[in-house]
Amino acid sequence: MTTQAISQWNLDPTHSEVQFKVRHLVISNVTGTFRNFSATLEKAGDDFNGAKVSFTAHVDSIDTNQTDRDNHLKSPEFFDAAQFPTIEFVSSSFEKSGDNTYSVKGHLTMKGITREVELSAELGGEMVDPWGNRKLGFEVSGTVKREDFGLTWSAVTEAGGVVVGSDVKLLFNVQFAAA
């Protein structure tokens, strides 16, 4: 039995973005992003089955294009950035689910609470850039319930609707560079 070489990959933040969407007043989505994040990926051979991923986002870097809302999200009513400065994900499995798609399960920690989540990852491809660096890209998506992570602040409108929805859609477009 031959052992496949393990390759290490580091996130290229210049060519990556980490976004989330949540319903506001049940009529539209508010989109936000994290500006400061990092990730590593480790895989054996040419396949991603069994790959390992770890990801960290810094809560203080949250950006919804509205300073007051960003400050509220950093407050103890939401993420409590002072006490819980990072959001972390560590994969427990990375399994092929289609031609270029994978199911990625792992432990997501927000506000000191860890839950198992499942994300979908679509491989965009792997290539060498004009400077000779090996790169690969994924689009990762999934949905989590914010209340599962202690993000329970809400308000009710005059008509009885909620201000902030429960489901948070995640969308990460990430590019990795070979270490």
N, C-alpha and C positions, 0 to 999 in steps of 0.2 A: 504494500500500500504506500503510495507516495503522499507526501505532505505538501500542501499548496502553500506558497509564500503568502504571508500576511502583508497587506499594504495598508498604510496609514494615510488618512486624508484630513485636511484641516479646512474649515469653512473659509471661503473667500467673501468677507463682508461687503466688499466693494460691488460684488455682482450677486448679492443676495438680499432678500427682504422677508420680513416676518410680519404678517398682518393678521388682524382679527376683525370680525364683524359681529355686531350685536343689534338686535331690534330696539328701536327707540319709539316709544308711544305706540308700538305694535303696527306702525304704518311705514316705517323706513328703517334702513340700516345705518348705523354709525360705524365708520371704518377707523381703525387705529393701527399703529405700527410700533414696534420696538426698534430703536435706532442703535442700541448697543447690545450685541449678542455674539455668541461663539458656539461652535460645534466641532465635534470630531467624528469621523467614521472610520471603522476598521473592517476590512473584508479579506476573505481568503480567495486567491485565484481570480478568475474573471467573473464569477457569480456573486450576487449580493445575498443569496440565501445564507442566513446565519450571521449577517453583518451586525456590527454593534455600533450604536449611535449614542452620543451624549450631546446635550444641548443646554445652554444657559442664556437667559435673557435678563437684562438688568431693568428692574421695574422703573427706576428713575428716568429711563430713556423713553418711556411711553409717550406717544405723540398722536393725538387725535385732531390736530390742527386747531385746537381751542385750549388756550392756556388754563382757563378756569376749570374746564372739564379734566384736563390732564392733572392738575393739582388735586382735584377731588378724587380721581382714580388712584393717586399716590397716597391719599390719606388713609387713616385707620378704617374709614367706612368701606373702603374697597381693598386695595392690595396691601396697604400699610407698609410702604416702601422703607420706612425707617427701621421697622422690626424685621421685615422679610424682604431684603433687597433684591433677591433673584427668584426667577421661575426656572425650574430645572426639569429636564426629561432625560431618562436613561432607558434605552430599549431593553426588552427582555426577549423579544423574538423579531425576526426580520424574514418573512416568508414570501416567496413568489406566489402571486395570485392571478397573473395573466402574463401576456407577452412581455410587457415592460412595466408591469405593476406589481406592487408588493404591499402586504399587510404588515404594518409595524406596530407591535404592541410594546408597552412599556409603562414606566411609572412617572407620572407627571406630579410635580410638587409646586403648589402655589399657596402662599400665605401659611406655610407650615403644614399643609395637609397634602398627603400623597394618595393618589388614586391610580388604578390601572386604567389606561386608555388605549384605544386602537385608532391608528391613523392609516390613511392610504398614501402610498408614495408611488409616483410615476417617474420612471427614469427617462430623462430627456436625452441622455446620451453621454458618451465619453469621448474626449478628443484632446489633441495637443494644440495649445494656443500658438500664436506667431512667435512667441519667445521660448518655445520648447517646454512649457509647463503642462503637465498632464492635468486635465480638468474633467469633472463630471457634474451633472446637474440633476436635481430632482424637484418636482412639485409635490409638496406634502399637504394633505388636507384632512380635516376631521372636525368634529363638533364635540364640545364638552358643555356640561351644565355648570354654570358659574357657582351655584349654591353648593355643589359638591365640594368646592374648595373654599368655603367660608366667605364667598363674595355675595352676601345676602342683602346688601342695601337695596332698597326699592322705595318707590313712592307710588301712590295711586292718584290718577287724575280725577278731576271733578266728575267726569263721566264714568269712572270706575275702571278705566284702563290702567295698565302698568306702564311705568316710565321706562324701565330697562327689562328687556327680555331675558329669559333663562338660558337659552341656547347661545353659545358663542362659537361662531364658525372660525376655524383656523385655516390660514393659507400661507404656506411658506414656499417661496421660490428660492432655492439654495444651490449654490455652486461650491464645489469642493476642489481643492488643489492637492495633488499628491505631496505628501510630506517628504 
